[in-house]
Amino acid sequence: MVEILLALILALTGIQRDVDPGLTDIAEQRVVESITDFSHAGQVCCWEILAANDGYPDPIAHAVEQWHGSPVHFGILADRTLTRIGCAIAQDGTAWYFACILDTGPVQAAPTAPADSAPDPLLPNTAQPAP
């Protein structure tokens, strides 16, 4: 499924990127975290885009449509200087979660967030209160 997500991002942007295993590790960590805390609070490096949706017949395509419709998120995806990418998808019941991490250079391993890290102030806080 991640291959479909990457193909849709390529079709949307026309930018061929190298899939980076370190960035993929980060995306896998972040997508799981986003199930319980859908925010950029856990962002550890690089550029991060997240999406969540529920009830769509094609949740992967809908996530890419969500990013395309957001100037901030699409700006990150359309940035040609971000030459490496790692993406992950998680499902919790009928809800789908997506994370893509982009960077300009290779990442060797998934870093751990410092205790005093803060979310990127340029990205909107899309966290929703728990029911």
N, CA, C and O atoms as a GROMACS GRO file, in nm:
protein
  524
    1MET      N    1   0.080  -0.119   0.000
    1MET     CA    2   0.000   0.000   0.000
    1MET      C    3   0.085   0.126   0.000
    1MET      O    4   0.047   0.227  -0.059
    2VAL      N    5   0.200   0.122   0.066
    2VAL     CA    6   0.288   0.238   0.067
    2VAL      C    7   0.334   0.269  -0.076
    2VAL      O    8   0.353   0.386  -0.111
    3GLU      N    9   0.353   0.166  -0.157
    3GLU     CA   10   0.393   0.188  -0.296
    3GLU      C   11   0.287   0.268  -0.370
    3GLU      O   12   0.320   0.352  -0.454
    4ILE      N   13   0.160   0.242  -0.341
    4ILE     CA   14   0.051   0.319  -0.403
    4ILE      C   15   0.059   0.464  -0.359
    4ILE      O   16   0.045   0.555  -0.441
    5LEU      N   17   0.081   0.487  -0.230
    5LEU     CA   18   0.093   0.622  -0.178
    5LEU      C   19   0.208   0.696  -0.246
    5LEU      O   20   0.192   0.810  -0.290
    6LEU      N   21   0.323   0.633  -0.256
    6LEU     CA   22   0.438   0.695  -0.322
    6LEU      C   23   0.409   0.724  -0.469
    6LEU      O   24   0.448   0.829  -0.520
    7ALA      N   25   0.341   0.632  -0.537
    7ALA     CA   26   0.307   0.653  -0.678
    7ALA      C   27   0.211   0.770  -0.695
    7ALA      O   28   0.224   0.847  -0.790
    8LEU      N   29   0.115   0.784  -0.604
    8LEU     CA   30   0.021   0.896  -0.612
    8LEU      C   31   0.091   1.030  -0.585
    8LEU      O   32   0.060   1.130  -0.649
    9ILE      N   33   0.185   1.030  -0.491
    9ILE     CA   34   0.262   1.152  -0.464
    9ILE      C   35   0.345   1.189  -0.587
    9ILE      O   36   0.353   1.306  -0.623
   10LEU      N   37   0.407   1.090  -0.650
   10LEU     CA   38   0.485   1.114  -0.772
   10LEU      C   39   0.394   1.168  -0.882
   10LEU      O   40   0.431   1.264  -0.950
   11ALA      N   41   0.277   1.108  -0.900
   11ALA     CA   42   0.184   1.155  -1.003
   11ALA      C   43   0.138   1.298  -0.976
   11ALA      O   44   0.122   1.377  -1.069
   12LEU      N   45   0.118   1.333  -0.849
   12LEU     CA   46   0.074   1.466  -0.812
   12LEU      C   47   0.182   1.571  -0.834
   12LEU      O   48   0.154   1.679  -0.885
   13THR      N   49   0.305   1.538  -0.796
   13THR     CA   50   0.413   1.638  -0.796
   13THR      C   51   0.506   1.629  -0.916
   13THR      O   52   0.567   1.729  -0.955
   14GLY      N   53   0.517   1.512  -0.975
   14GLY     CA   54   0.613   1.492  -1.083
   14GLY      C   55   0.757   1.486  -1.034
   14GLY      O   56   0.850   1.494  -1.114
   15ILE      N   57   0.775   1.473  -0.903
   15ILE     CA   58   0.910   1.472  -0.844
   15ILE      C   59   0.947   1.329  -0.806
   15ILE      O   60   0.882   1.267  -0.722
   16GLN      N   61   1.052   1.277  -0.870
   16GLN     CA   62   1.104   1.144  -0.837
   16GLN      C   63   1.195   1.158  -0.716
   16GLN      O   64   1.292   1.235  -0.719
   17ARG      N   65   1.164   1.085  -0.610
   17ARG     CA   66   1.245   1.091  -0.487
   17ARG      C   67   1.300   0.952  -0.455
   17ARG      O   68   1.245   0.850  -0.494
   18ASP      N   69   1.412   0.953  -0.382
   18ASP     CA   70   1.468   0.828  -0.332
   18ASP      C   71   1.396   0.792  -0.203
   18ASP      O   72   1.382   0.875  -0.113
   19VAL      N   73   1.351   0.668  -0.194
   19VAL     CA   74   1.291   0.620  -0.069
   19VAL      C   75   1.406   0.589   0.027
   19VAL      O   76   1.492   0.507  -0.004
   20ASP      N   77   1.407   0.656   0.140
   20ASP     CA   78   1.514   0.645   0.237
   20ASP      C   79   1.470   0.555   0.352
   20ASP      O   80   1.368   0.583   0.416
   21PRO      N   81   1.543   0.447   0.380
   21PRO     CA   82   1.502   0.356   0.488
   21PRO      C   83   1.493   0.424   0.624
   21PRO      O   84   1.404   0.391   0.702
   22GLY      N   85   1.583   0.517   0.653
   22GLY     CA   86   1.577   0.589   0.781
   22GLY      C   87   1.452   0.674   0.792
   22GLY      O   88   1.388   0.679   0.897
   23LEU      N   89   1.417   0.742   0.682
   23LEU     CA   90   1.295   0.822   0.682
   23LEU      C   91   1.171   0.733   0.690
   23LEU      O   92   1.071   0.770   0.751
   24THR      N   93   1.179   0.616   0.627
   24THR     CA   94   1.068   0.521   0.637
   24THR      C   95   1.051   0.474   0.781
   24THR      O   96   0.938   0.460   0.828
   25ASP      N   97   1.162   0.450   0.851
   25ASP     CA   98   1.154   0.412   0.993
   25ASP      C   99   1.084   0.521   1.074
   25ASP      O  100   1.000   0.492   1.159
   26ILE      N  101   1.121   0.647   1.046
   26ILE     CA  102   1.059   0.758   1.118
   26ILE      C  103   0.910   0.764   1.086
   26ILE      O  104   0.828   0.781   1.177
   27ALA      N  105   0.875   0.750   0.959
   27ALA     CA  106   0.734   0.754   0.919
   27ALA      C  107   0.655   0.642   0.986
   27ALA      O  108   0.541   0.663   1.029
   28GLU      N  109   0.713   0.523   0.994
   28GLU     CA  110   0.644   0.412   1.059
   28GLU      C  111   0.620   0.441   1.206
   28GLU      O  112   0.514   0.408   1.260
   29GLN      N  113   0.715   0.502   1.271
   29GLN     CA  114   0.700   0.540   1.413
   29GLN      C  115   0.592   0.647   1.426
   29GLN      O  116   0.504   0.638   1.512
   30ARG      N  117   0.599   0.749   1.342
   30ARG     CA  118   0.507   0.863   1.352
   30ARG      C  119   0.363   0.824   1.317
   30ARG      O  120   0.270   0.876   1.378
   31VAL      N  121   0.343   0.735   1.220
   31VAL     CA  122   0.206   0.698   1.184
   31VAL      C  123   0.138   0.624   1.298
   31VAL      O  124   0.019   0.642   1.321
   32VAL      N  125   0.213   0.541   1.369
   32VAL     CA  126   0.156   0.470   1.485
   32VAL      C  127   0.124   0.570   1.595
   32VAL      O  128   0.019   0.562   1.658
   33GLU      N  129   0.215   0.665   1.618
   33GLU     CA  130   0.190   0.768   1.720
   33GLU      C  131   0.068   0.853   1.686
   33GLU      O  132  -0.004   0.897   1.775
   34SER      N  133   0.046   0.876   1.557
   34SER     CA  134  -0.064   0.963   1.516
   34SER      C  135  -0.201   0.902   1.545
   34SER      O  136  -0.301   0.975   1.547
   35ILE      N  137  -0.208   0.774   1.566
   35ILE     CA  138  -0.336   0.709   1.598
   35ILE      C  139  -0.388   0.762   1.732
   35ILE      O  140  -0.508   0.782   1.747
   36THR      N  141  -0.299   0.785   1.827
   36THR     CA  142  -0.342   0.834   1.958
   36THR      C  143  -0.316   0.983   1.978
   36THR      O  144  -0.377   1.045   2.065
   37ASP      N  145  -0.227   1.041   1.898
   37ASP     CA  146  -0.198   1.185   1.908
   37ASP      C  147  -0.176   1.239   1.768
   37ASP      O  148  -0.063   1.246   1.720
   38PHE      N  149  -0.286   1.278   1.703
   38PHE     CA  150  -0.276   1.327   1.565
   38PHE      C  151  -0.231   1.472   1.567
   38PHE      O  152  -0.312   1.565   1.557
   39SER      N  153  -0.101   1.491   1.580
   39SER     CA  154  -0.041   1.624   1.582
   39SER      C  155   0.104   1.611   1.538
   39SER      O  156   0.155   1.500   1.519
   40HIS      N  157   0.169   1.724   1.523
   40HIS     CA  158   0.311   1.724   1.489
   40HIS      C  159   0.398   1.731   1.614
   40HIS      O  160   0.517   1.758   1.605
   41ALA      N  161   0.339   1.706   1.730
   41ALA     CA  162   0.412   1.716   1.856
   41ALA      C  163   0.529   1.618   1.864
   41ALA      O  164   0.628   1.647   1.930
   42GLY      N  165   0.520   1.505   1.798
   42GLY     CA  166   0.627   1.406   1.802
   42GLY      C  167   0.727   1.417   1.689
   42GLY      O  168   0.814   1.331   1.674
   43GLN      N  169   0.717   1.523   1.610
   43GLN     CA  170   0.807   1.540   1.496
   43GLN      C  171   0.951   1.542   1.545
   43GLN      O  172   0.985   1.617   1.636
   44VAL      N  173   1.035   1.459   1.483
   44VAL     CA  174   1.173   1.446   1.530
   44VAL      C  175   1.275   1.508   1.436
   44VAL      O  176   1.387   1.537   1.478
   45CYS      N  177   1.240   1.529   1.312
   45CYS     CA  178   1.334   1.588   1.217
   45CYS      C  179   1.263   1.620   1.088
   45CYS      O  180   1.144   1.591   1.072
   46CYS      N  181   1.333   1.679   1.000
   46CYS     CA  182   1.292   1.687   0.860
   46CYS      C  183   1.158   1.758   0.841
   46CYS      O  184   1.117   1.840   0.924
   47TRP      N  185   1.092   1.725   0.734
   47TRP     CA  186   0.959   1.777   0.701
   47TRP      C  187   0.861   1.662   0.712
   47TRP      O  188   0.886   1.552   0.662
   48GLU      N  189   0.750   1.688   0.776
   48GLU     CA  190   0.654   1.582   0.805
   48GLU      C  191   0.516   1.624   0.757
   48GLU      O  192   0.472   1.737   0.779
   49ILE      N  193   0.447   1.532   0.692
   49ILE     CA  194   0.307   1.554   0.660
   49ILE      C  195   0.228   1.433   0.708
   49ILE      O  196   0.270   1.318   0.692
   50LEU      N  197   0.114   1.462   0.769
   50LEU     CA  198   0.027   1.357   0.822
   50LEU      C  199  -0.112   1.373   0.762
   50LEU      O  200  -0.151   1.482   0.721
   51ALA      N  201  -0.186   1.263   0.757
   51ALA     CA  202  -0.326   1.268   0.718
   51ALA      C  203  -0.399   1.156   0.792
   51ALA      O  204  -0.340   1.054   0.828
   52ALA      N  205  -0.527   1.179   0.813
   52ALA     CA  206  -0.614   1.077   0.872
   52ALA      C  207  -0.749   1.090   0.805
   52ALA      O  208  -0.796   1.200   0.778
   53ASN      N  209  -0.809   0.976   0.778
   53ASN     CA  210  -0.944   0.980   0.722
   53ASN      C  211  -1.017   0.851   0.754
   53ASN      O  212  -0.956   0.751   0.793
   54ASP      N  213  -1.146   0.855   0.737
   54ASP     CA  214  -1.232   0.742   0.774
   54ASP      C  215  -1.354   0.743   0.682
   54ASP      O  216  -1.415   0.847   0.661
   55GLY      N  217  -1.388   0.628   0.629
   55GLY     CA  218  -1.511   0.616   0.553
   55GLY      C  219  -1.500   0.644   0.404
   55GLY      O  220  -1.603   0.652   0.337
   56TYR      N  221  -1.381   0.659   0.350
   56TYR     CA  222  -1.366   0.683   0.208
   56TYR      C  223  -1.336   0.552   0.136
   56TYR      O  224  -1.263   0.468   0.188
   57PRO      N  225  -1.391   0.534   0.016
   57PRO     CA  226  -1.368   0.408  -0.055
   57PRO      C  227  -1.222   0.389  -0.095
   57PRO      O  228  -1.177   0.275  -0.108
   58ASP      N  229  -1.147   0.497  -0.116
   58ASP     CA  230  -1.006   0.489  -0.149
   58ASP      C  231  -0.929   0.581  -0.053
   58ASP      O  232  -0.896   0.694  -0.090
   59PRO      N  233  -0.902   0.534   0.069
   59PRO     CA  234  -0.841   0.622   0.169
   59PRO      C  235  -0.702   0.674   0.131
   59PRO      O  236  -0.665   0.784   0.172
   60ILE      N  237  -0.627   0.598   0.053
   60ILE     CA  238  -0.493   0.644   0.014
   60ILE      C  239  -0.505   0.764  -0.079
   60ILE      O  240  -0.438   0.865  -0.059
   61ALA      N  241  -0.588   0.753  -0.181
   61ALA     CA  242  -0.608   0.864  -0.274
   61ALA      C  243  -0.667   0.985  -0.201
   61ALA      O  244  -0.633   1.099  -0.232
   62HIS      N  245  -0.754   0.960  -0.104
   62HIS     CA  246  -0.813   1.072  -0.030
   62HIS      C  247  -0.706   1.144   0.053
   62HIS      O  248  -0.710   1.266   0.064
   63ALA      N  249  -0.613   1.071   0.110
   63ALA     CA  250  -0.505   1.135   0.187
   63ALA      C  251  -0.424   1.227   0.096
   63ALA      O  252  -0.392   1.339   0.135
   64VAL      N  253  -0.392   1.181  -0.024
   64VAL     CA  254  -0.316   1.264  -0.117
   64VAL      C  255  -0.399   1.386  -0.159
   64VAL      O  256  -0.345   1.495  -0.176
   65GLU      N  257  -0.529   1.368  -0.177
   65GLU     CA  258  -0.618   1.481  -0.208
   65GLU      C  259  -0.619   1.582  -0.092
   65GLU      O  260  -0.620   1.703  -0.115
   66GLN      N  261  -0.620   1.532   0.032
   66GLN     CA  262  -0.614   1.620   0.148
   66GLN      C  263  -0.487   1.705   0.144
   66GLN      O  264  -0.492   1.827   0.164
   67TRP      N  265  -0.374   1.641   0.118
   67TRP     CA  266  -0.247   1.714   0.112
   67TRP      C  267  -0.247   1.814  -0.004
   67TRP      O  268  -0.197   1.925   0.010
   68HIS      N  269  -0.303   1.774  -0.118
   68HIS     CA  270  -0.308   1.863  -0.233
   68HIS      C  271  -0.391   1.986  -0.202
   68HIS      O  272  -0.360   2.096  -0.250
   69GLY      N  273  -0.496   1.970  -0.124
   69GLY     CA  274  -0.583   2.081  -0.090
   69GLY      C  275  -0.530   2.172   0.021
   69GLY      O  276  -0.591   2.275   0.049
   70SER      N  277  -0.420   2.136   0.082
   70SER     CA  278  -0.361   2.217   0.190
   70SER      C  279  -0.236   2.287   0.136
   70SER      O  280  -0.139   2.220   0.100
   71PRO      N  281  -0.237   2.421   0.130
   71PRO     CA  282  -0.119   2.490   0.078
   71PRO      C  283   0.011   2.456   0.151
   71PRO      O  284   0.115   2.442   0.087
   72VAL      N  285   0.006   2.441   0.282
   72VAL     CA  286   0.127   2.409   0.358
   72VAL      C  287   0.176   2.268   0.325
   72VAL      O  288   0.294   2.249   0.295
   73HIS      N  289   0.086   2.171   0.329
   73HIS     CA  290   0.127   2.033   0.303
   73HIS      C  291   0.168   2.013   0.156
   73HIS      O  292   0.266   1.944   0.127
   74PHE      N  293   0.092   2.073   0.064
   74PHE     CA  294   0.129   2.060  -0.076
   74PHE      C  295   0.262   2.131  -0.103
   74PHE      O  296   0.341   2.085  -0.186
   75GLY      N  297   0.286   2.242  -0.034
   75GLY     CA  298   0.413   2.311  -0.050
   75GLY      C  299   0.532   2.222  -0.013
   75GLY      O  300   0.636   2.226  -0.078
   76ILE      N  301   0.515   2.144   0.091
   76ILE     CA  302   0.620   2.050   0.130
   76ILE      C  303   0.637   1.943   0.022
   76ILE      O  304   0.749   1.914  -0.020
   77LEU      N  305   0.526   1.884  -0.022
   77LEU     CA  306   0.534   1.780  -0.124
   77LEU      C  307   0.592   1.831  -0.255
   77LEU      O  308   0.662   1.757  -0.325
   78ALA      N  309   0.566   1.956  -0.290
   78ALA     CA  310   0.611   2.012  -0.418
   78ALA      C  311   0.751   2.071  -0.411
   78ALA      O  312   0.802   2.120  -0.512
   79ASP      N  313   0.815   2.067  -0.296
   79ASP     CA  314   0.949   2.123  -0.279
   79ASP      C  315   1.052   2.029  -0.342
   79ASP      O  316   1.076   1.919  -0.292
   80ARG      N  317   1.111   2.072  -0.451
   80ARG     CA  318   1.206   1.988  -0.525
   80ARG      C  319   1.339   1.969  -0.453
   80ARG      O  320   1.418   1.883  -0.492
   81THR      N  321   1.366   2.049  -0.350
   81THR     CA  322   1.490   2.031  -0.275
   81THR      C  323   1.480   1.913  -0.179
   81THR      O  324   1.582   1.864  -0.130
   82LEU      N  325   1.358   1.867  -0.151
   82LEU     CA  326   1.338   1.752  -0.062
   82LEU      C  327   1.344   1.626  -0.149
   82LEU      O  328   1.245   1.583  -0.207
   83THR      N  329   1.464   1.569  -0.156
   83THR     CA  330   1.492   1.463  -0.253
   83THR      C  331   1.474   1.321  -0.198
   83THR      O  332   1.482   1.224  -0.273
   84ARG      N  333   1.451   1.310  -0.068
   84ARG     CA  334   1.435   1.178  -0.006
   84ARG      C  335   1.301   1.174   0.066
   84ARG      O  336   1.252   1.276   0.115
   85ILE      N  337   1.242   1.053   0.071
   85ILE     CA  338   1.109   1.038   0.130
   85ILE      C  339   1.099   0.902   0.200
   85ILE      O  340   1.163   0.805   0.161
   86GLY      N  341   1.017   0.899   0.302
   86GLY     CA  342   0.978   0.775   0.368
   86GLY      C  343   0.833   0.788   0.408
   86GLY      O  344   0.794   0.889   0.467
   87CYS      N  345   0.752   0.690   0.377
   87CYS     CA  346   0.608   0.696   0.407
   87CYS      C  347   0.564   0.570   0.480
   87CYS      O  348   0.627   0.465   0.471
   88ALA      N  349   0.453   0.584   0.552
   88ALA     CA  350   0.394   0.470   0.623
   88ALA      C  351   0.244   0.490   0.633
   88ALA      O  352   0.194   0.602   0.629
   89ILE      N  353   0.174   0.378   0.645
   89ILE     CA  354   0.028   0.377   0.656
   89ILE      C  355  -0.009   0.287   0.773
   89ILE      O  356   0.051   0.181   0.793
   90ALA      N  357  -0.108   0.329   0.850
   90ALA     CA  358  -0.161   0.246   0.959
   90ALA      C  359  -0.313   0.252   0.954
   90ALA      O  360  -0.372   0.350   0.908
   91GLN      N  361  -0.373   0.147   1.003
   91GLN     CA  362  -0.519   0.142   1.009
   91GLN      C  363  -0.560   0.105   1.151
   91GLN      O  364  -0.500   0.017   1.213
   92ASP      N  365  -0.662   0.173   1.201
   92ASP     CA  366  -0.717   0.147   1.332
   92ASP      C  367  -0.869   0.139   1.316
   92ASP      O  368  -0.936   0.242   1.307
   93GLY      N  369  -0.922   0.018   1.312
   93GLY     CA  370  -1.064   0.001   1.281
   93GLY      C  371  -1.089   0.044   1.138
   93GLY      O  372  -1.028  -0.010   1.046
   94THR      N  373  -1.178   0.140   1.119
   94THR     CA  374  -1.205   0.190   0.984
   94THR      C  375  -1.126   0.316   0.952
   94THR      O  376  -1.132   0.367   0.839
   95ALA      N  377  -1.052   0.367   1.049
   95ALA     CA  378  -0.973   0.489   1.028
   95ALA      C  379  -0.836   0.455   0.970
   95ALA      O  380  -0.775   0.355   1.006
   96TRP      N  381  -0.791   0.540   0.880
   96TRP     CA  382  -0.661   0.525   0.815
   96TRP      C  383  -0.573   0.644   0.852
   96TRP      O  384  -0.621   0.757   0.863
   97TYR      N  385  -0.445   0.617   0.872
   97TYR     CA  386  -0.348   0.720   0.909
   97TYR      C  387  -0.229   0.710   0.814
   97TYR      O  388  -0.188   0.601   0.774
   98PHE      N  389  -0.175   0.827   0.780
   98PHE     CA  390  -0.067   0.834   0.682
   98PHE      C  391   0.040   0.929   0.734
   98PHE      O  392   0.010   1.033   0.793
   99ALA      N  393   0.166   0.894   0.710
   99ALA     CA  394   0.277   0.982   0.745
   99ALA      C  395   0.380   0.975   0.634
   99ALA      O  396   0.416   0.867   0.588
  100CYS      N  397   0.428   1.091   0.592
  100CYS     CA  398   0.541   1.099   0.500
  100CYS      C  399   0.642   1.194   0.559
  100CYS      O  400   0.608   1.303   0.607
  101ILE      N  401   0.767   1.152   0.556
  101ILE     CA  402   0.878   1.231   0.605
  101ILE      C  403   0.968   1.260   0.485
  101ILE      O  404   1.005   1.169   0.411
  102LEU      N  405   1.001   1.387   0.467
  102LEU     CA  406   1.084   1.428   0.354
  102LEU      C  407   1.206   1.502   0.404
  102LEU      O  408   1.200   1.570   0.507
  103ASP      N  409   1.317   1.489   0.330
  103ASP     CA  410   1.440   1.557   0.370
  103ASP      C  411   1.527   1.578   0.247
  103ASP      O  412   1.500   1.523   0.140
  104THR      N  413   1.632   1.657   0.264
  104THR     CA  414   1.724   1.688   0.155
  104THR      C  415   1.836   1.586   0.143
  104THR      O  416   1.899   1.577   0.038
  105GLY      N  417   1.863   1.510   0.246
  105GLY     CA  418   1.974   1.416   0.244
  105GLY      C  419   1.939   1.288   0.315
  105GLY      O  420   1.832   1.277   0.375
  106PRO      N  421   2.028   1.191   0.309
  106PRO     CA  422   1.999   1.061   0.370
  106PRO      C  423   1.996   1.067   0.522
  106PRO      O  424   2.064   1.148   0.584
  107VAL      N  425   1.917   0.980   0.579
  107VAL     CA  426   1.907   0.964   0.723
  107VAL      C  427   1.954   0.821   0.752
  107VAL      O  428   1.906   0.726   0.689
  108GLN      N  429   2.045   0.805   0.845
  108GLN     CA  430   2.100   0.673   0.872
  108GLN      C  431   2.009   0.585   0.955
  108GLN      O  432   1.993   0.466   0.927
  109ALA      N  433   1.949   0.643   1.057
  109ALA     CA  434   1.860   0.567   1.146
  109ALA      C  435   1.757   0.662   1.203
  109ALA      O  436   1.777   0.783   1.203
  110ALA      N  437   1.647   0.608   1.249
  110ALA     CA  438   1.542   0.690   1.308
  110ALA      C  439   1.592   0.752   1.438
  110ALA      O  440   1.625   0.679   1.532
  111PRO      N  441   1.599   0.886   1.445
  111PRO     CA  442   1.645   0.950   1.568
  111PRO      C  443   1.535   0.949   1.674
  111PRO      O  444   1.417   0.929   1.643
  112THR      N  445   1.574   0.972   1.796
  112THR     CA  446   1.475   0.986   1.902
  112THR      C  447   1.456   1.134   1.930
  112THR      O  448   1.550   1.213   1.920
  113ALA      N  449   1.334   1.170   1.966
  113ALA     CA  450   1.303   1.311   1.990
  113ALA      C  451   1.359   1.355   2.124
  113ALA      O  452   1.347   1.282   2.223
  114PRO      N  453   1.422   1.473   2.129
  114PRO     CA  454   1.464   1.525   2.258
  114PRO      C  455   1.342   1.556   2.344
  114PRO      O  456   1.235   1.585   2.292
  115ALA      N  457   1.360   1.550   2.474
  115ALA     CA  458   1.248   1.571   2.567
  115ALA      C  459   1.184   1.707   2.551
  115ALA      O  460   1.065   1.723   2.577
  116ASP      N  461   1.261   1.807   2.509
  116ASP     CA  462   1.207   1.942   2.498
  116ASP      C  463   1.170   1.980   2.355
  116ASP      O  464   1.159   2.099   2.324
  117SER      N  465   1.151   1.880   2.266
  117SER     CA  466   1.120   1.913   2.127
  117SER      C  467   0.979   1.970   2.115
  117SER      O  468   0.889   1.936   2.192
  118ALA      N  469   0.962   2.056   2.018
  118ALA     CA  470   0.832   2.121   1.994
  118ALA      C  471   0.794   2.099   1.848
  118ALA      O  472   0.882   2.077   1.764
  119PRO      N  473   0.666   2.105   1.817
  119PRO     CA  474   0.625   2.088   1.678
  119PRO      C  475   0.672   2.206   1.593
  119PRO      O  476   0.697   2.315   1.645
  120ASP      N  477   0.683   2.184   1.464
  120ASP     CA  478   0.721   2.288   1.371
  120ASP      C  479   0.613   2.396   1.370
  120ASP      O  480   0.498   2.366   1.339
  121PRO      N  481   0.647   2.520   1.402
  121PRO     CA  482   0.545   2.625   1.409
  121PRO      C  483   0.486   2.660   1.272
  121PRO      O  484   0.381   2.724   1.266
  122LEU      N  485   0.551   2.619   1.162
  122LEU     CA  486   0.498   2.649   1.030
  122LEU      C  487   0.386   2.556   0.989
  122LEU      O  488   0.310   2.586   0.897
  123LEU      N  489   0.373   2.442   1.057
  123LEU     CA  490   0.270   2.347   1.021
  123LEU      C  491   0.150   2.365   1.112
  123LEU      O  492   0.165   2.388   1.232
  124PRO      N  493   0.031   2.356   1.055
  124PRO     CA  494  -0.088   2.375   1.139
  124PRO      C  495  -0.105   2.259   1.236
  124PRO      O  496  -0.073   2.145   1.203
  125ASN      N  497  -0.155   2.288   1.354
  125ASN     CA  498  -0.185   2.186   1.451
  125ASN      C  499  -0.322   2.129   1.417
  125ASN      O  500  -0.425   2.195   1.435
  126THR      N  501  -0.322   2.006   1.366
  126THR     CA  502  -0.447   1.945   1.324
  126THR      C  503  -0.499   1.846   1.427
  126THR      O  504  -0.586   1.765   1.397
  127ALA      N  505  -0.445   1.854   1.548
  127ALA     CA  506  -0.489   1.763   1.654
  127ALA      C  507  -0.636   1.787   1.684
  127ALA      O  508  -0.683   1.901   1.686
  128GLN      N  509  -0.705   1.679   1.708
  128GLN     CA  510  -0.844   1.688   1.744
  128GLN      C  511  -0.861   1.634   1.883
  128GLN      O  512  -0.797   1.535   1.919
  129PRO      N  513  -0.947   1.696   1.964
  129PRO     CA  514  -0.966   1.648   2.101
  129PRO      C  515  -1.021   1.505   2.101
  129PRO      O  516  -1.097   1.466   2.013
  130ALA      N  517  -0.981   1.430   2.202
  130ALA     CA  518  -1.030   1.294   2.215
  130ALA      C  519  -1.179   1.296   2.246
  130ALA      O  520  -1.228   1.386   2.315
  131PRO      N  521  -1.252   1.196   2.195
  131PRO     CA  522  -1.397   1.193   2.222
  131PRO      C  523  -1.426   1.169   2.368
  131PRO      O  524  -1.543   1.164   2.408
   0.00000   0.00000   0.00000
